[in-house]
Amino acid sequence: MKEEIQLLVDKGEMLPLMEEFYTIQGEGFHKGTAAYFVRIGGCDVGCHWCDVKESWNANLHPPTEISKIVNNAKKYSNTIVITGGEPLTWDMTALTTQLKAEGLQIHIETSGAYKLTGIWDWICLSPKKMKLPTAEVYDKAQELKMIIYNKDDFRFAEEQAAKVNKDCILYLQPEWSKREKVIPEIVEYVMKNPKWKVSLQTHKYLNIP
């Protein structure tokens, strides 16, 4: 039975579902928009400041049939955000095909470290130094969201901005635990470099998921 389930997971017909919830998108271009979030377990990118480290181990999250995920999602919102973990650890083709068949807008939040699979209306790319994105995701991302934890992250942000397509919107976002220190630095940086915009985790200020 375990082998059968593993085969379905490998095909993306079942996915390790950590949680799903209806809330307000807190970050980036779509902030303030009501959206249904689907958090998929499994990530080996390993950001030390990750705020959902419990998502890393896919084995902790039950393999769930994608039809159940789709049926839940369509009850709540026309905008579905697939996040993780790192959702591109898995093949997203089957899930996004079913969501699209319901006429839904599908967004992904990804480090871009794995092959880009699935059909997406919006790709939010948030590269990490430990595992850089693939060329394809740089070409297709609508939004680049760089997390600023220390001064070196500004250098890394510029390096990544040079790789995305010309229409990609550029955001600098303070890492939450360092926000008091880095927000003034980000404000100053964006005023000097206005191709960038500031993104804040507004859901944390609103005290919602």
FIMARDREN-715883 format. One record per residue: x, y, z of N, C-alpha, C in turn; residue number from 1. Coordinates in steps of 0.1 Angstrom, whole numbers. Example, Ala and Ser with C-alpha at 12.3 -4.5 7.8 and 13.67 -1.06 7.14 Angstrom:
+-------+-------+-------+-------+-------+-------+-------+-------+-------+-----+
:  n.xx :  n.yy :  n.zz : ca.xx : ca.yy : ca.zz :  c.xx :  c.yy :  c.zz :   n :
+-------+-------+-------+-------+-------+-------+-------+-------+-------+-----+
:   132 :   -57 :    78 :   123 :   -45 :    78 :   132 :   -33 :    78 :   1 :
:   128 :   -22 :    71 :   137 :   -11 :    71 :   129 :     0 :    79 :   2 :
+-------+-------+-------+-------+-------+-------+-------+-------+-------+-----+
END
This chain:
+-------+-------+-------+-------+-------+-------+-------+-------+-------+-----+
:  n.xx :  n.yy :  n.zz : ca.xx : ca.yy : ca.zz :  c.xx :  c.yy :  c.zz :   n :
+-------+-------+-------+-------+-------+-------+-------+-------+-------+-----+
:     8 :   -12 :     0 :     0 :     0 :     0 :     9 :    13 :     0 :   1 :
:    19 :    12 :     8 :    28 :    24 :     9 :    35 :    27 :    -4 :   2 :
:    39 :    16 :   -11 :    45 :    18 :   -24 :    35 :    24 :   -34 :   3 :
:    23 :    20 :   -34 :    12 :    26 :   -43 :    10 :    40 :   -40 :   4 :
:    10 :    44 :   -27 :     8 :    58 :   -23 :    20 :    66 :   -28 :   5 :
:    32 :    60 :   -26 :    44 :    67 :   -30 :    44 :    70 :   -45 :   6 :
:    40 :    60 :   -53 :    39 :    62 :   -68 :    29 :    74 :   -71 :   7 :
:    18 :    75 :   -64 :     9 :    86 :   -66 :    14 :    99 :   -62 :   8 :
:    22 :    99 :   -51 :    29 :   112 :   -47 :    39 :   116 :   -58 :   9 :
:    47 :   106 :   -63 :    57 :   109 :   -73 :    51 :   115 :   -86 :  10 :
:    39 :   111 :   -89 :    32 :   116 :  -100 :    25 :   129 :   -98 :  11 :
:    24 :   133 :   -85 :    17 :   145 :   -81 :     2 :   143 :   -80 :  12 :
:    -3 :   130 :   -80 :   -17 :   128 :   -79 :   -22 :   127 :   -64 :  13 :
:   -12 :   126 :   -55 :   -14 :   128 :   -41 :    -2 :   137 :   -36 :  14 :
:    -5 :   146 :   -27 :     6 :   155 :   -22 :     6 :   155 :    -7 :  15 :
:    18 :   157 :    -1 :    18 :   158 :    14 :    13 :   171 :    19 :  16 :
:     1 :   171 :    23 :    -6 :   184 :    27 :    -4 :   187 :    41 :  17 :
:     3 :   199 :    43 :     5 :   203 :    57 :    -7 :   210 :    63 :  18 :
:   -12 :   220 :    56 :   -24 :   227 :    60 :   -30 :   235 :    49 :  19 :
:   -42 :   238 :    50 :   -49 :   247 :    40 :   -58 :   256 :    48 :  20 :
:   -59 :   269 :    44 :   -67 :   278 :    51 :   -70 :   290 :    42 :  21 :
:   -81 :   297 :    46 :   -86 :   308 :    39 :   -82 :   321 :    46 :  22 :
:   -76 :   330 :    40 :   -71 :   342 :    47 :   -69 :   353 :    37 :  23 :
:   -61 :   363 :    42 :   -58 :   375 :    33 :   -43 :   373 :    29 :  24 :
:   -40 :   374 :    16 :   -26 :   374 :    12 :   -19 :   386 :    19 :  25 :
:    -8 :   383 :    26 :    -1 :   394 :    34 :    10 :   400 :    27 :  26 :
:    16 :   394 :    16 :    28 :   399 :    11 :    28 :   402 :    -4 :  27 :
:    37 :   410 :    -9 :    39 :   412 :   -23 :    28 :   419 :   -30 :  28 :
:    27 :   416 :   -43 :    18 :   423 :   -53 :     4 :   421 :   -49 :  29 :
:     0 :   409 :   -44 :   -14 :   406 :   -42 :   -18 :   408 :   -27 :  30 :
:   -10 :   416 :   -20 :   -13 :   417 :    -5 :   -27 :   424 :    -4 :  31 :
:   -35 :   420 :     6 :   -48 :   425 :     8 :   -59 :   417 :     1 :  32 :
:   -55 :   407 :    -7 :   -65 :   399 :   -15 :   -68 :   387 :    -7 :  33 :
:   -81 :   384 :    -6 :   -86 :   371 :     0 :   -81 :   360 :    -8 :  34 :
:   -75 :   349 :    -2 :   -70 :   338 :   -10 :   -70 :   326 :    -1 :  35 :
:   -71 :   314 :    -8 :   -71 :   301 :    -1 :   -57 :   296 :    -3 :  36 :
:   -50 :   293 :     9 :   -37 :   289 :     9 :   -36 :   273 :    10 :  37 :
:   -28 :   267 :     2 :   -25 :   253 :     3 :   -10 :   251 :     6 :  38 :
:    -7 :   246 :    18 :     7 :   245 :    21 :    11 :   230 :    20 :  39 :
:    20 :   228 :    11 :    25 :   215 :     8 :    38 :   212 :    16 :  40 :
:    39 :   200 :    22 :    51 :   197 :    30 :    62 :   192 :    21 :  41 :
:    74 :   194 :    27 :    86 :   190 :    20 :    95 :   201 :    15 :  42 :
:   107 :   203 :    21 :   116 :   213 :    16 :   130 :   210 :    21 :  43 :
:   140 :   210 :    12 :   154 :   208 :    17 :   162 :   220 :    14 :  44 :
:   156 :   232 :    12 :   164 :   244 :     9 :   170 :   249 :    22 :  45 :
:   163 :   247 :    33 :   168 :   249 :    47 :   172 :   263 :    51 :  46 :
:   163 :   273 :    49 :   166 :   287 :    54 :   165 :   287 :    69 :  47 :
:   176 :   292 :    75 :   177 :   292 :    90 :   166 :   301 :    96 :  48 :
:   160 :   311 :    88 :   150 :   320 :    94 :   136 :   315 :    90 :  49 :
:   135 :   304 :    83 :   121 :   299 :    79 :   111 :   299 :    90 :  50 :
:    99 :   305 :    88 :    89 :   306 :    99 :    80 :   294 :    98 :  51 :
:    82 :   284 :    89 :    74 :   272 :    89 :    83 :   259 :    88 :  52 :
:    93 :   258 :    97 :   102 :   247 :    97 :    95 :   234 :    98 :  53 :
:    84 :   234 :   104 :    76 :   221 :   105 :    71 :   216 :    92 :  54 :
:    73 :   224 :    81 :    69 :   220 :    68 :    80 :   212 :    61 :  55 :
:    92 :   212 :    66 :   104 :   206 :    59 :   102 :   191 :    57 :  56 :
:    98 :   184 :    67 :    98 :   170 :    66 :    85 :   165 :    60 :  57 :
:    85 :   161 :    47 :    72 :   157 :    40 :    66 :   145 :    47 :  58 :
:    74 :   137 :    54 :    68 :   125 :    60 :    59 :   128 :    71 :  59 :
:    59 :   140 :    76 :    50 :   143 :    88 :    36 :   147 :    83 :  60 :
:    35 :   149 :    70 :    22 :   154 :    64 :    16 :   144 :    55 :  61 :
:     3 :   141 :    58 :    -4 :   130 :    51 :    -5 :   132 :    36 :  62 :
:    -1 :   122 :    28 :    -4 :   122 :    14 :   -19 :   123 :    11 :  63 :
:   -23 :   134 :     4 :   -37 :   137 :     3 :   -41 :   137 :   -12 :  64 :
:   -52 :   132 :   -16 :   -56 :   132 :   -30 :   -59 :   146 :   -34 :  65 :
:   -54 :   149 :   -46 :   -55 :   163 :   -51 :   -69 :   167 :   -53 :  66 :
:   -78 :   157 :   -56 :   -92 :   161 :   -58 :   -98 :   167 :   -46 :  67 :
:   -94 :   162 :   -34 :   -99 :   167 :   -21 :   -94 :   181 :   -19 :  68 :
:   -81 :   184 :   -23 :   -76 :   197 :   -21 :   -83 :   207 :   -30 :  69 :
:   -86 :   203 :   -42 :   -93 :   211 :   -52 :  -108 :   214 :   -47 :  70 :
:  -115 :   204 :   -42 :  -128 :   205 :   -37 :  -129 :   215 :   -25 :  71 :
:  -119 :   214 :   -17 :  -119 :   223 :    -5 :  -116 :   238 :   -10 :  72 :
:  -106 :   239 :   -19 :  -102 :   252 :   -23 :  -113 :   260 :   -30 :  73 :
:  -120 :   253 :   -39 :  -130 :   260 :   -47 :  -142 :   265 :   -39 :  74 :
:  -144 :   260 :   -27 :  -155 :   265 :   -18 :  -153 :   279 :   -13 :  75 :
:  -140 :   283 :   -13 :  -136 :   295 :    -5 :  -133 :   307 :   -14 :  76 :
:  -125 :   305 :   -24 :  -120 :   316 :   -31 :  -117 :   313 :   -46 :  77 :
:  -116 :   324 :   -54 :  -112 :   322 :   -68 :   -97 :   323 :   -69 :  78 :
:   -90 :   327 :   -58 :   -75 :   328 :   -58 :   -69 :   318 :   -49 :  79 :
:   -61 :   309 :   -55 :   -55 :   298 :   -47 :   -40 :   300 :   -47 :  80 :
:   -34 :   300 :   -35 :   -19 :   302 :   -34 :   -13 :   289 :   -29 :  81 :
:    -5 :   283 :   -38 :     3 :   271 :   -34 :    16 :   275 :   -28 :  82 :
:    18 :   270 :   -16 :    31 :   274 :    -9 :    36 :   262 :    -2 :  83 :
:    46 :   264 :     7 :    52 :   253 :    13 :    59 :   257 :    26 :  84 :
:    69 :   249 :    30 :    77 :   240 :    22 :    82 :   246 :     9 :  85 :
:    86 :   237 :     0 :    89 :   241 :   -14 :    80 :   232 :   -23 :  86 :
:    69 :   239 :   -28 :    59 :   231 :   -36 :    65 :   224 :   -48 :  87 :
:    76 :   230 :   -54 :    81 :   224 :   -66 :    90 :   212 :   -64 :  88 :
:    91 :   208 :   -51 :    97 :   195 :   -48 :    89 :   184 :   -55 :  89 :
:    76 :   187 :   -57 :    66 :   177 :   -63 :    62 :   182 :   -76 :  90 :
:    56 :   173 :   -84 :    51 :   176 :   -97 :    37 :   183 :   -95 :  91 :
:    36 :   196 :   -99 :    24 :   203 :   -97 :    14 :   203 :  -109 :  92 :
:    17 :   195 :  -119 :     9 :   195 :  -131 :    -5 :   190 :  -128 :  93 :
:    -7 :   179 :  -121 :   -20 :   174 :  -119 :   -29 :   183 :  -111 :  94 :
:   -23 :   188 :  -100 :   -31 :   197 :   -91 :   -35 :   210 :   -98 :  95 :
:   -26 :   216 :  -105 :   -29 :   229 :  -112 :   -39 :   227 :  -123 :  96 :
:   -38 :   215 :  -130 :   -47 :   212 :  -141 :   -61 :   212 :  -136 :  97 :
:   -63 :   205 :  -124 :   -76 :   204 :  -118 :   -81 :   217 :  -113 :  98 :
:   -73 :   225 :  -107 :   -77 :   238 :  -102 :   -81 :   247 :  -114 :  99 :
:   -73 :   247 :  -125 :   -77 :   255 :  -137 :   -90 :   250 :  -143 : 100 :
:   -93 :   237 :  -142 :  -105 :   232 :  -148 :  -117 :   238 :  -140 : 101 :
:  -115 :   243 :  -128 :  -125 :   249 :  -120 :  -126 :   264 :  -122 : 102 :
:  -117 :   269 :  -131 :  -117 :   283 :  -134 :  -110 :   292 :  -124 : 103 :
:  -101 :   286 :  -116 :   -95 :   294 :  -105 :   -82 :   300 :  -109 : 104 :
:   -78 :   311 :  -102 :   -65 :   318 :  -104 :   -55 :   311 :   -95 : 105 :
:   -44 :   307 :  -100 :   -35 :   299 :   -92 :   -21 :   306 :   -91 : 106 :
:   -17 :   309 :   -78 :    -4 :   315 :   -76 :     5 :   305 :   -69 : 107 :
:    18 :   307 :   -71 :    28 :   298 :   -64 :    38 :   307 :   -57 : 108 :
:    42 :   303 :   -45 :    53 :   310 :   -38 :    64 :   299 :   -37 : 109 :
:    76 :   302 :   -43 :    86 :   292 :   -45 :   100 :   298 :   -45 : 110 :
:   110 :   290 :   -40 :   124 :   294 :   -41 :   129 :   291 :   -55 : 111 :
:   121 :   284 :   -63 :   125 :   281 :   -77 :   137 :   271 :   -79 : 112 :
:   140 :   264 :   -68 :   152 :   256 :   -68 :   150 :   243 :   -76 : 113 :
:   137 :   240 :   -79 :   134 :   227 :   -86 :   127 :   230 :   -99 : 114 :
:   126 :   220 :  -108 :   120 :   222 :  -121 :   106 :   228 :  -119 : 115 :
:   103 :   238 :  -128 :    90 :   244 :  -128 :    80 :   235 :  -134 : 116 :
:    70 :   230 :  -127 :    59 :   223 :  -132 :    46 :   230 :  -128 : 117 :
:    35 :   227 :  -136 :    22 :   233 :  -133 :    19 :   244 :  -142 : 118 :
:     6 :   249 :  -140 :     1 :   260 :  -148 :    -2 :   271 :  -138 : 119 :
:     5 :   283 :  -140 :     4 :   293 :  -130 :     0 :   307 :  -136 : 120 :
:    -9 :   314 :  -129 :   -13 :   327 :  -132 :    -3 :   337 :  -126 : 121 :
:     4 :   333 :  -115 :    13 :   343 :  -109 :    24 :   334 :  -102 : 122 :
:    36 :   338 :  -105 :    48 :   331 :   -98 :    55 :   341 :   -90 : 123 :
:    55 :   339 :   -77 :    63 :   347 :   -67 :    76 :   339 :   -65 : 124 :
:    87 :   344 :   -69 :   100 :   338 :   -68 :   107 :   344 :   -56 : 125 :
:   111 :   336 :   -47 :   119 :   341 :   -35 :   132 :   332 :   -34 : 126 :
:   142 :   336 :   -42 :   155 :   328 :   -42 :   162 :   327 :   -29 : 127 :
:   169 :   316 :   -27 :   176 :   314 :   -15 :   191 :   311 :   -19 : 128 :
:   200 :   316 :   -11 :   215 :   314 :   -14 :   219 :   299 :   -15 : 129 :
:   212 :   291 :    -7 :   216 :   277 :    -5 :   214 :   269 :   -18 : 130 :
:   202 :   272 :   -25 :   199 :   265 :   -37 :   192 :   275 :   -47 : 131 :
:   200 :   279 :   -57 :   195 :   289 :   -66 :   184 :   285 :   -75 : 132 :
:   176 :   294 :   -80 :   165 :   290 :   -90 :   170 :   285 :  -103 : 133 :
:   161 :   278 :  -110 :   164 :   273 :  -124 :   162 :   285 :  -133 : 134 :
:   168 :   284 :  -145 :   167 :   295 :  -155 :   153 :   297 :  -159 : 135 :
:   145 :   286 :  -160 :   131 :   288 :  -165 :   123 :   296 :  -155 : 136 :
:   125 :   295 :  -142 :   116 :   302 :  -133 :   120 :   317 :  -133 : 137 :
:   133 :   320 :  -135 :   137 :   334 :  -136 :   130 :   340 :  -148 : 138 :
:   129 :   333 :  -159 :   122 :   338 :  -171 :   107 :   340 :  -170 : 139 :
:   101 :   332 :  -161 :    86 :   333 :  -160 :    81 :   340 :  -148 : 140 :
:    89 :   343 :  -138 :    84 :   349 :  -126 :    78 :   363 :  -128 : 141 :
:    66 :   365 :  -122 :    60 :   378 :  -122 :    65 :   387 :  -111 : 142 :
:    70 :   381 :  -100 :    74 :   388 :   -88 :    86 :   382 :   -82 : 143 :
:    96 :   391 :   -79 :   108 :   386 :   -72 :   107 :   392 :   -58 : 144 :
:   107 :   383 :   -48 :   106 :   387 :   -34 :   119 :   383 :   -26 : 145 :
:   127 :   393 :   -23 :   139 :   390 :   -16 :   138 :   393 :    -2 : 146 :
:   142 :   384 :     7 :   141 :   385 :    21 :   154 :   391 :    26 : 147 :
:   153 :   402 :    34 :   165 :   409 :    39 :   166 :   406 :    53 : 148 :
:   177 :   399 :    56 :   181 :   395 :    70 :   193 :   403 :    75 : 149 :
:   202 :   405 :    65 :   214 :   412 :    68 :   219 :   420 :    56 : 150 :
:   230 :   428 :    58 :   234 :   437 :    47 :   238 :   429 :    34 : 151 :
:   243 :   417 :    35 :   247 :   409 :    24 :   235 :   406 :    15 : 152 :
:   223 :   406 :    21 :   211 :   402 :    13 :   208 :   413 :     2 : 153 :
:   213 :   425 :     4 :   211 :   435 :    -6 :   219 :   432 :   -19 : 154 :
:   231 :   427 :   -16 :   240 :   423 :   -27 :   233 :   411 :   -35 : 155 :
:   229 :   401 :   -27 :   222 :   389 :   -33 :   210 :   393 :   -40 : 156 :
:   202 :   403 :   -35 :   190 :   408 :   -42 :   193 :   413 :   -55 : 157 :
:   203 :   421 :   -56 :   207 :   427 :   -69 :   212 :   416 :   -79 : 158 :
:   219 :   407 :   -74 :   224 :   396 :   -82 :   212 :   388 :   -88 : 159 :
:   201 :   386 :   -80 :   189 :   379 :   -85 :   181 :   388 :   -94 : 160 :
:   180 :   400 :   -91 :   172 :   410 :  -100 :   178 :   410 :  -114 : 161 :
:   191 :   408 :  -115 :   198 :   408 :  -128 :   194 :   396 :  -137 : 162 :
:   188 :   386 :  -130 :   185 :   373 :  -137 :   171 :   372 :  -141 : 163 :
:   162 :   379 :  -135 :   147 :   378 :  -138 :   144 :   385 :  -151 : 164 :
:   132 :   383 :  -156 :   127 :   389 :  -169 :   124 :   404 :  -166 : 165 :
:   124 :   412 :  -176 :   123 :   427 :  -175 :   109 :   431 :  -169 : 166 :
:    99 :   423 :  -170 :    86 :   427 :  -164 :    84 :   422 :  -150 : 167 :
:    93 :   415 :  -144 :    92 :   410 :  -130 :    92 :   422 :  -121 : 168 :
:    83 :   422 :  -111 :    82 :   433 :  -101 :    92 :   429 :   -90 : 169 :
:   100 :   439 :   -85 :   110 :   436 :   -75 :   106 :   441 :   -61 : 170 :
:   107 :   432 :   -52 :   103 :   435 :   -38 :   115 :   431 :   -28 : 171 :
:   117 :   440 :   -18 :   125 :   437 :    -7 :   116 :   436 :     5 : 172 :
:   118 :   425 :    13 :   109 :   423 :    24 :   118 :   420 :    37 : 173 :
:   115 :   427 :    48 :   123 :   424 :    60 :   120 :   410 :    65 : 174 :
:   131 :   403 :    70 :   128 :   391 :    77 :   122 :   395 :    91 : 175 :
:   112 :   388 :    94 :   103 :   393 :   105 :   111 :   396 :   118 : 176 :
:   119 :   386 :   122 :   126 :   388 :   135 :   136 :   399 :   135 : 177 :
:   140 :   404 :   123 :   150 :   415 :   122 :   144 :   428 :   117 : 178 :
:   130 :   428 :   117 :   124 :   439 :   110 :   128 :   453 :   116 : 179 :
:   129 :   454 :   129 :   132 :   467 :   135 :   146 :   473 :   130 : 180 :
:   155 :   464 :   128 :   168 :   468 :   124 :   168 :   470 :   109 : 181 :
:   162 :   461 :   101 :   164 :   462 :    86 :   154 :   471 :    79 : 182 :
:   142 :   474 :    85 :   132 :   482 :    78 :   138 :   496 :    75 : 183 :
:   145 :   503 :    84 :   151 :   516 :    80 :   161 :   514 :    68 : 184 :
:   169 :   503 :    69 :   179 :   501 :    58 :   172 :   498 :    44 : 185 :
:   161 :   491 :    45 :   153 :   488 :    33 :   147 :   501 :    27 : 186 :
:   141 :   509 :    36 :   135 :   522 :    32 :   145 :   530 :    25 : 187 :
:   157 :   532 :    31 :   168 :   540 :    25 :   172 :   534 :    12 : 188 :
:   173 :   521 :    11 :   178 :   514 :    -1 :   168 :   516 :   -13 : 189 :
:   155 :   515 :   -10 :   145 :   516 :   -20 :   144 :   530 :   -25 : 190 :
:   146 :   540 :   -16 :   146 :   554 :   -20 :   158 :   557 :   -30 : 191 :
:   169 :   550 :   -27 :   181 :   552 :   -36 :   180 :   544 :   -49 : 192 :
:   172 :   533 :   -48 :   171 :   523 :   -59 :   156 :   520 :   -62 : 193 :
:   149 :   530 :   -68 :   135 :   529 :   -69 :   129 :   519 :   -78 : 194 :
:   138 :   511 :   -84 :   133 :   499 :   -92 :   127 :   489 :   -82 : 195 :
:   131 :   489 :   -70 :   126 :   480 :   -59 :   114 :   486 :   -52 : 196 :
:   105 :   478 :   -47 :    94 :   482 :   -38 :    96 :   475 :   -25 : 197 :
:    89 :   480 :   -14 :    90 :   474 :    -1 :    78 :   465 :     0 : 198 :
:    80 :   453 :     5 :    70 :   443 :     9 :    71 :   441 :    24 : 199 :
:    59 :   441 :    30 :    59 :   438 :    45 :    50 :   426 :    47 : 200 :
:    52 :   418 :    57 :    43 :   407 :    60 :    31 :   413 :    68 : 201 :
:    22 :   419 :    60 :    10 :   426 :    66 :     1 :   416 :    74 : 202 :
:     1 :   403 :    70 :    -7 :   394 :    78 :    -3 :   393 :    92 : 203 :
:    10 :   395 :    94 :    15 :   394 :   108 :    11 :   406 :   116 : 204 :
:    10 :   418 :   110 :     5 :   430 :   116 :   -10 :   428 :   119 : 205 :
:   -17 :   422 :   110 :   -31 :   420 :   111 :   -35 :   408 :   121 : 206 :
:   -24 :   400 :   124 :   -26 :   389 :   133 :   -35 :   378 :   128 : 207 :
:   -33 :   375 :   115 :   -41 :   364 :   108 :   -30 :   355 :   102 : 208 :
:   -35 :   343 :    99 :   -25 :   333 :    93 :   -18 :   337 :    81 : 209 :
+-------+-------+-------+-------+-------+-------+-------+-------+-------+-----+
END
